[in-house]
Amino acid sequence: MFGDTSVYLSPASIRRQMDGVLWYLLASSRGGDTRARLIRALDERPRNANELAEKLDLDYTTVRHHLDVLMDNNVVRKSGDDYGAVYLFTEQAKSNWDTVEEVLDTVDAGGERS
């Protein structure tokens, strides 16, 4: 009766929203440093949770928790079955890769967003 009630978000609006999510997840929230390490490792090549845990010398459940946070926020996605699933970046993360790099550079420098 009232037509489509969905809200249209422009690409620029979606990009700004993702920028904020990335800054929060990687630089502002508790666990951001661990998520930044996961992002760097996945940028080298896709890996499963066990490979990430071994590479980063982290507990498997810790890695899974942070991967779940990244998936919930549309930064990474799973490809494959549950245990051996390889994690890849989402299209939205790839399209905001300049922000990912800016956040990681800021985290590496120990600074805050200006």
Secondary structure, 3 states (H helix, E strand, C coil): CCCCCCCCCCHHHHHHHHHHHHHHHHHHCCCHHHHHHHHHHHHHCCEEHHHHHHHHCCCHHHHHHHHHHHHHCCCEEEECCCCCCEEEECHHHHHCHHHHHHHHHHHHHCCCCC
